[in-house]
C-alpha cells in the first residue's frame, strides 16, 4: 500500500517528474525580495538587502541571465517574476509569510520551477521555509547558490551541497555546514533590479541607498546577536582594491554608503589601510559604519576616520545598566560606553546608539533612562525589543522557551507562521521578567515618540556639521514613520491582545509569576498583521530633507565671504 506524500514534502526532482516536465539547463534566474508588512525606518524605496544584488552579480559572472524583483520598485506581477528557470528568495522574518504565500502559488501554478531560499530567516530557522522550497541555503550563499544551480542544470542531485537543508521523506534534513567562504571581490549590481532605471529617474537619483561590505563576521558573541550564527563564528575581510572600485562604480547614485559590516574595525590593520586609501583616492564617499564603543578611546583612528569620510558610527550601546550588559555578554560597562560615545561626538562624528529593551533587569522606568541619555548627548538612536535567536536550551537562553509566545503558538496551531509577522524587533513577543508585555510595548513607543518628535528632529538643523544636519533629519523621519506604523498596529488590537494574555501572570509590581506561567498550556494567536502601505505623509516630507543642508551651505558661504570658516 503506497503512502501519500504531500507535494510540499516532495523533492524538486520528484515534483519535476510529477509535473511531466523535461529537465532543461538553468539560464534565467530571478530573485524576489519582499518588504516587511509594517513600514520600516527606510525612507527610500531603492534599498535592497546587500546580499541580493551581490548574489545576482555573482550569478551574472557565472553566465546566468539575472533579474531582481524588489517590492516597491519592480513590477511584482506573478507572471513576470516567475518567467524564469529558477527563483531565489532572500528571506527575513518580517517578510516570511509573504515569501511563503508566493512560494506556495509557484508550486501550484509552476510545479517544475526550482525554488531556492536563503537569508537570515533561513539560516536561523530553516524549518520555517523547508516545506515550501526545494533548497534552503543556510548562512552565506556565494558558493552554495551557484553549485545548486549547476547541479540542477546538469540533472544532478543538488541535495548533497554543503550548507543546504531540504525536505526528505517528510522530514527536514540538514547537510553539514559549509566552511565560510572568502568575502568576494564582486560588487553588487543594482542595475539588475527590475525597474531600477525608471525609479532612479523618478526620484532624481538621490533615493538610492548604497550599501557596502568590507568584512564579514565579528570576534564577539553577544547573546542576543545573530551574527555568530550567520557567519560561522569567523571574521574575514574583503580586498581593499575591490572596495575602492565598488565605491567608485556606485558613488554617482549616492555619495553616502551604509557599511553593513558588523564590526568595521575587526581587523585594525585592514581598516587603517582602507581609510588611508580612501583619503588618498579622495572619492568623496561618506560612510556610516557599525562599530563597538571602544573605538571612542582610539584617538588615532578617530582622526583617521574623520579625514576618510566616516560621518556616522552606529554603536551598540544596548543598555545603560551594567547588570544587563553583563547578562548580554557585552564585556563593557555603561560608564565606559558613555565616556567613549562622548569622545566620538567630540571628534565631529555623529553617533546612532542602538538599544535593546526587555531584558531581565529592565523595568518600566528603563526607557526613561534612555530618553535622558538622548537629551544629554543629542545622539540619534535605534531601539529594539529584546529577541533571542538561540533555541538550544543547553547553550543558555536570554529568553527561556517557556516565556516565548511562539512556544505556545506552536501548541495552539502547529505550522501556522502568521505570528512571525510580529517578529521584527518592534513588538513584544514574550513575557518579560520585570514588566508586562503591554508595558514593554508601550515603553518602546514612549521612547520613540518623545525622542523623535518634530521639534527634536528639526533641531538637527543646528547640528555641528552639514552631514549631521541632513542625515539626522532623514534618520529621524525614518524612525518617526516606523513609529507611526507600529502605533497603528498596536492600537488596532495588538495592545489589547497583550493585555488579555498577560492577565494573572504578573503581580502588582509587574514581576512575572513563574508558577502561574508554568501552568500555561497555549495562547490564542494574535490578529493577522495587515500590510502597512501608507507612505504619502512621509513622501511629502522628503523635499524638506534638503533644507538643512541648503541652510548650512548658505550660512557657510556667507561666513567664508567674511573670512570665517566654522561651519563644516
Order of alpha helices (4+ residues) and beta strands (2+ residues): alpha-beta-alpha-beta-alpha-beta-alpha-beta-alpha-beta-alpha-beta-beta-alpha-beta-beta-alpha-beta-alpha-beta-alpha-beta-alpha-beta-alpha-alpha-beta-alpha-beta-alpha-alpha-alpha-alpha-alpha-alpha-alpha-alpha
